[in-house]
Amino acid sequence: MKLNRQSYLNTRRDAWVEINLDAIEKNILELRKYAHFGAKILAVVKADAYGHGSVMLTPTLLASGVYMLGVASIDEAMQLRENKITAPILVLGAAPVWAFDWAAENDISISVFLQEHIEACKITYDKTGIKLKVHIKLDTGMNRIGVSQENAVELIKEVQKSDFIELKGIFTHFACAEDLDKTNKQIEIWNNIVSQIDTTGLLLHCANTAALITFPKINYNMARAGIGIYGLQPDLLPNFKNPPKLIPAMSLRGRIVNIHNAHANCGVSYSYKYITNKETTIATVPIGYADGVSRGLSGKIYGILHGRKVPQIGNITMDQMMFDITGVEANDGDIITLLGQDGSENISVDEWAKILNTINYELICRLKVRLSRVYTR
């Protein structure tokens, strides 16, 4: 038994998520190749930077040339401010009007798309003497939030005339960036609205990672990069002819906490969904579905041990899972990689997404519940 886990990693648990900051930096530089010349980059760091840790990542993002940070809520923005991050922040989602004072007092830009929002901005200004910084969200076909195309120009001009709001930008979001026809319809609506207003000094942003790569002629001067920053391709890009060369920044690893042999015809884990067919060496790693690894992956994934793939066996439990490491020399404390690179072998979160019929975005966001994050270069 190893009483001391000697490693360059120092965690209080034998399981962790590892984030490669070099990969983050290189991914931003790669995405810049697709952006309009001179366009600013907004890094989307909502959901704790897609599970990568927004506070820890931000210095690397800013040092790599990111201009603005995008979050989903006032709470996420406040977390950044409370950690002394002074970069421009935009709340991309709908902020409650009762939180507008916090936004104004902490220099947080908010999304505006309702008349109620304008009235709340006036109340905040009267109370604090601070002009709220706002970006007007257009609904060009996502049908989620945003001012309709019929009312957009009127709302924008009303905000531009007001003396209690500081209009910083206008933006929209594409619903089907993998579908050229549907996206072109949204682009047409976007272009029509933007052409009717004075955009001098405004940030125009509509291109997410997928659109940044596939629609080079969109009218924007700031691109919103999300999933690509973290080294993962948007859902549509495997068939794209010229995808960016992105490096996944996240790995998932755990140390073996127990090794034992089981005879043939022995059940493994709950419900005995797996029965050994031979003398089997079993290694247990303390990672389970409470850490964000879906039980639906049970018996369908692999780990990498000393550069060799080993199958996960039996049902994944709340806190632990087992691997068949028969034929591999190993000891307690050795590392099994569930996601990432070990030697010549690599396991991508896209493999998991395919098994679960979901997208990589969802799965990386799950891996933040209990797992420590370790940052490397």
PyMOL commands that set and color helices and strands:
alter all, ss='L'
color gray80, all
select helices_A, chain A and resi 21-32+46-50+54-63+74-82+97-105+115-128+149-161+180-194+209-214+227-230+237-239+270-272+289-291+295-297+349-356+360-366
alter helices_A, ss='H'
color red, helices_A
select strands_A, chain A and resi 15-20+40-44+68-71+89-91+109-112+132-137+165-171+203-205+222-225+250-255+258-262+267-268+274-275+280-285+302-305+308-313+321-324+335-342+345-347+372-376
alter strands_A, ss='S'
color yellow, strands_A
deselect
rebuild
show_as cartoon
